[in-house]
Amino acid sequence: MVLCTQSRRAVTLAETVVSTLLIGFVLISTLQIVGPMARSTTVHADRLVAANLANELAEEISTKFFIDPSAIGVDLLGVDANESAANRSSFDDIDDFHNWSSSPPRLSSGDPLLTLDGWTRSVVVAHATMADPSVDSATNTGLKRITITVSKNGTQLTQITTLHSQTADEMGFIVPVVAKSLGGVGIK
């Protein structure tokens, strides 16, 4: 007696269709996970850049006088007559930054920060009340609120608010940098 067994040497069409469908479902599921992860990474990186841009500008503003040293009894918000809104290096007091904006962001020297096309930094300066610094005052109260906003392609990514007091100037925390020359050597 001879037993005849058939050995299978080919894949049927049904098996091919089922395996293709399974691989397709796995691929789609993987792409649905990877896509949002990649976007999330980009959003987090943009928020870090925005925070750094805002903090850099806030630090620069904090080195300026509360009131323009050349103005006596006047504390108008905005760029003074002897300063240029296009040249931030001429700003000597905090309120010079009022309604200032730059796109792309620039260094105080005016040089643009590379690879930041589409980014914008803007500043609003307001007199604030001592009792509630979130409330604007029409006159100088000795306190200014600076709001720095950073956006990319029209989408706001960060906004920071700092308070600056006139007392810091009066106590000598802000010291003007004056260049002097000693025997041909420049000293700051």
C-alpha positions as CSV (number, residue, x, y, z in Angstrom):
1,M,0.0,0.0,0.0
2,V,1.3,3.3,-1.0
3,L,0.2,6.5,0.7
4,C,0.2,9.5,-1.4
5,T,0.7,12.9,0.3
6,Q,0.6,16.1,-1.6
7,S,3.1,18.7,-0.6
8,R,2.2,22.3,-1.0
9,R,4.7,24.4,-2.9
10,A,2.8,27.6,-3.7
11,V,0.9,30.4,-2.0
12,T,-2.7,30.8,-2.8
13,L,-4.3,34.0,-3.9
14,A,-6.3,34.2,-0.7
15,E,-3.2,34.0,1.5
16,T,-1.6,36.8,-0.5
17,V,-4.6,39.1,-0.2
18,V,-4.9,38.5,3.6
19,S,-1.1,39.1,4.2
20,T,-1.2,42.3,2.1
21,L,-4.2,43.6,4.1
22,L,-2.5,42.9,7.4
23,I,0.7,44.7,6.3
24,G,-1.4,47.6,5.1
25,F,-3.2,47.9,8.4
26,V,0.1,47.8,10.3
27,L,1.7,50.4,8.1
28,I,-1.3,52.8,8.4
29,S,-1.3,52.4,12.2
30,T,2.4,53.2,12.3
31,L,2.0,56.3,10.2
32,Q,-0.8,57.5,12.4
33,I,1.5,57.4,15.4
34,V,4.7,58.7,13.7
35,G,3.0,61.8,12.0
36,P,1.7,63.5,15.2
37,M,5.0,62.7,17.0
38,A,7.0,64.5,14.3
39,R,4.6,67.5,14.4
40,S,4.8,67.5,18.2
41,T,8.6,67.6,18.1
42,T,8.5,70.6,15.7
43,V,6.0,72.5,17.9
44,H,8.2,71.9,21.0
45,A,11.3,73.0,19.2
46,D,9.5,76.2,18.0
47,R,8.3,77.0,21.5
48,L,11.9,76.6,22.9
49,V,13.2,79.0,20.2
50,A,10.3,81.4,20.9
51,A,11.1,81.4,24.7
52,N,14.8,82.0,24.0
53,L,14.0,84.9,21.7
54,A,11.6,86.5,24.2
55,N,14.1,86.1,27.1
56,E,17.0,87.5,25.1
57,L,15.0,90.6,24.3
58,A,13.7,90.9,27.9
59,E,17.3,90.8,29.2
60,E,18.3,93.5,26.7
61,I,15.4,95.7,27.8
62,S,16.3,95.2,31.5
63,T,19.7,96.9,30.9
64,K,18.1,100.1,29.8
65,F,17.1,103.1,31.9
66,F,13.6,103.4,33.2
67,I,13.3,107.0,32.0
68,D,15.3,108.6,29.2
69,P,18.4,110.2,30.9
70,S,18.2,113.2,28.5
71,A,14.5,113.9,29.1
72,I,13.7,116.0,32.2
73,G,10.2,115.6,33.6
74,V,8.9,113.8,30.5
75,D,8.2,110.1,30.2
76,L,6.5,109.5,26.9
77,L,6.2,106.0,25.6
78,G,8.0,105.3,22.4
79,V,11.1,106.3,20.5
80,D,12.4,109.7,21.2
81,A,13.4,112.3,18.6
82,N,17.1,111.5,18.7
83,E,16.5,107.8,18.3
84,S,15.6,105.6,15.3
85,A,13.0,102.8,15.6
86,A,14.9,101.0,12.8
87,N,18.1,101.0,14.9
88,R,17.6,99.3,18.3
89,S,21.2,100.1,19.4
90,S,20.1,103.8,19.8
91,F,17.5,102.8,22.4
92,D,18.6,104.1,25.8
93,D,15.4,103.6,28.0
94,I,12.7,101.0,28.4
95,D,9.9,102.9,26.7
96,D,11.8,103.2,23.5
97,F,10.7,99.6,22.8
98,H,7.0,100.5,22.9
99,N,5.3,99.2,19.8
100,W,8.6,98.0,18.4
101,S,8.5,94.9,16.2
102,S,11.0,93.0,14.1
103,S,10.5,90.3,11.5
104,P,12.8,88.4,11.2
105,P,14.2,88.9,14.7
106,R,17.3,91.0,14.8
107,L,20.2,91.5,17.1
108,S,20.5,94.9,18.8
109,S,23.1,95.8,16.1
110,G,20.4,95.3,13.4
111,D,21.8,92.1,12.0
112,P,19.1,89.5,11.3
113,L,19.1,86.2,13.2
114,L,19.7,83.6,10.5
115,T,17.1,80.9,9.7
116,L,14.3,82.7,11.4
117,D,12.3,83.9,8.4
118,G,8.6,84.1,9.3
119,W,9.4,84.8,13.0
120,T,8.3,88.1,14.6
121,R,9.2,89.7,18.0
122,S,7.1,92.6,19.2
123,V,7.0,94.7,22.4
124,V,4.4,96.7,24.2
125,V,5.3,99.0,27.1
126,A,2.7,100.4,29.4
127,H,2.7,102.4,32.7
128,A,1.2,100.1,35.3
129,T,-0.5,100.8,38.6
130,M,1.4,99.8,41.8
131,A,-1.8,98.4,43.3
132,D,-2.4,96.1,40.4
133,P,0.4,95.8,37.8
134,S,-2.0,94.3,35.2
135,V,-3.9,97.6,35.1
136,D,-2.6,100.3,32.8
137,S,-2.0,103.9,34.0
138,A,-2.2,107.0,31.8
139,T,0.7,108.6,33.7
140,N,4.1,107.5,35.1
141,T,3.6,105.6,38.3
142,G,7.2,104.4,38.7
143,L,6.3,101.0,37.3
144,K,6.3,99.8,33.6
145,R,4.9,96.6,32.3
146,I,6.7,95.2,29.3
147,T,5.0,92.5,27.2
148,I,7.1,90.6,24.6
149,T,5.3,88.4,22.1
150,V,7.0,86.0,19.7
151,S,5.2,84.4,16.8
152,K,6.0,82.3,13.8
153,N,4.0,82.6,10.6
154,G,1.3,84.6,12.4
155,T,0.9,82.0,15.2
156,Q,1.8,83.3,18.7
157,L,4.2,80.9,20.4
158,T,5.1,82.7,23.6
159,Q,4.3,85.9,25.4
160,I,6.2,87.1,28.5
161,T,5.5,90.0,30.8
162,T,8.1,91.7,32.9
163,L,7.8,94.6,35.4
164,H,10.4,97.4,35.7
165,S,10.6,99.9,38.5
166,Q,12.0,103.4,38.5
167,T,13.6,102.6,41.9
168,A,16.2,100.5,40.2
169,D,17.6,103.5,38.3
170,E,17.5,105.6,41.5
171,M,19.4,103.0,43.5
172,G,22.0,102.7,40.8
173,F,21.3,99.2,39.5
174,I,21.4,100.6,35.9
175,V,24.8,102.2,35.2
176,P,25.4,103.8,31.9
177,V,28.3,102.5,29.8
178,V,30.5,105.3,28.8
179,A,33.5,104.8,26.5
180,K,36.6,106.7,27.7
181,S,40.0,106.9,26.2
182,L,43.2,106.5,28.2
183,G,46.4,107.1,26.2
184,G,44.9,105.6,23.0
185,V,43.3,102.6,24.8
186,G,39.5,102.5,24.8
187,I,38.0,101.5,28.1
188,K,34.3,100.8,28.7
